[in-house]
């Protein structure tokens, strides 16, 4: 499965880089350029790093320390729209 479409980097390639010692998205990018173009794959790279025991990204650590909601958690349902009052 592709992780980075811009540079045709697969999940196996990212996992191999992690096994070889990469433990940040920047270190992954140095080896295969994943995450250096549009950036849409960076969250998946961070997830793969987390699955393999690497430290979580600084933003996640800061959010946890501040007690903010997990950005990966499902969002609360939006409130129902308010209907305008009709003139009588």
C-alpha positions as semicolon CSV with decimal commas, in nm:
position;residue;x (nm);y (nm);z (nm)
1;X;0,000;0,000;0,000
2;X;0,129;0,345;-0,089
3;X;0,190;0,591;0,193
4;X;0,323;0,873;-0,027
5;X;0,168;0,904;-0,370
6;X;0,388;1,199;-0,468
7;X;0,707;0,991;-0,447
8;X;0,557;0,639;-0,480
9;X;0,670;0,532;-0,131
10;X;0,509;0,221;0,009
11;X;0,426;0,134;0,368
12;X;0,690;-0,140;0,353
13;X;0,957;0,114;0,257
14;X;0,862;0,336;0,552
15;X;0,864;0,037;0,788
16;X;1,206;-0,064;0,657
17;X;1,337;0,287;0,726
18;X;1,198;0,266;1,080
19;X;1,365;-0,072;1,129
20;X;1,692;0,086;1,012
21;X;1,669;0,353;1,283
22;X;1,451;0,638;1,155
23;X;1,230;0,767;1,436
24;X;1,087;1,095;1,304
25;X;0,903;1,194;0,986
26;X;1,202;1,408;0,890
27;X;1,436;1,109;0,911
28;X;1,195;0,908;0,697
29;X;1,190;1,193;0,444
30;X;1,570;1,201;0,422
31;X;1,575;0,843;0,301
32;X;1,281;0,825;0,061
33;X;1,135;1,179;0,029
34;X;0,797;1,071;0,171
35;X;0,625;1,372;0,324
36;X;0,830;1,634;0,140
37;X;0,583;1,734;-0,131
38;X;0,212;1,779;-0,053
39;X;0,241;1,654;0,309
40;X;-0,078;1,447;0,308
41;X;0,115;1,134;0,407
42;X;0,283;1,278;0,716
43;X;0,004;1,170;0,952
44;X;0,027;0,812;0,825
45;X;0,405;0,820;0,864
46;X;0,360;0,944;1,222
47;X;0,114;0,660;1,286
48;X;0,360;0,403;1,151
49;X;0,632;0,550;1,370
50;X;0,403;0,525;1,672
51;X;0,312;0,165;1,590
52;X;0,682;0,080;1,588
53;X;0,760;0,243;1,923
54;X;0,899;0,575;1,804
55;X;0,815;0,883;2,004
56;X;0,488;1,058;1,916
57;X;0,500;1,380;1,721
58;X;0,548;1,701;1,927
59;X;0,198;1,826;1,842
60;X;0,037;1,514;1,991
61;X;0,250;1,542;2,306
62;X;0,161;1,909;2,346
63;X;-0,211;1,843;2,293
64;X;-0,203;1,567;2,555
65;X;-0,019;1,789;2,803
66;X;-0,271;2,068;2,753
67;X;-0,562;1,828;2,788
68;X;-0,691;1,899;2,438
69;X;-0,900;1,652;2,243
70;X;-0,722;1,388;2,042
71;X;-0,723;1,504;1,678
72;X;-0,773;1,141;1,566
73;X;-1,083;1,096;1,784
74;X;-1,420;1,119;1,613
75;X;-1,569;1,465;1,629
76;X;-1,889;1,535;1,819
77;X;-2,196;1,563;1,599
78;X;-2,271;1,912;1,474
79;X;-2,570;2,087;1,629
80;X;-2,891;2,099;1,428
81;X;-2,923;2,409;1,211
82;X;-3,138;2,689;1,347
83;X;-3,444;2,773;1,138
84;X;-3,525;3,139;1,093
85;X;-3,851;3,262;1,245
86;X;-4,135;3,327;1,007
87;X;-4,302;3,663;1,018
88;X;-4,670;3,634;1,120
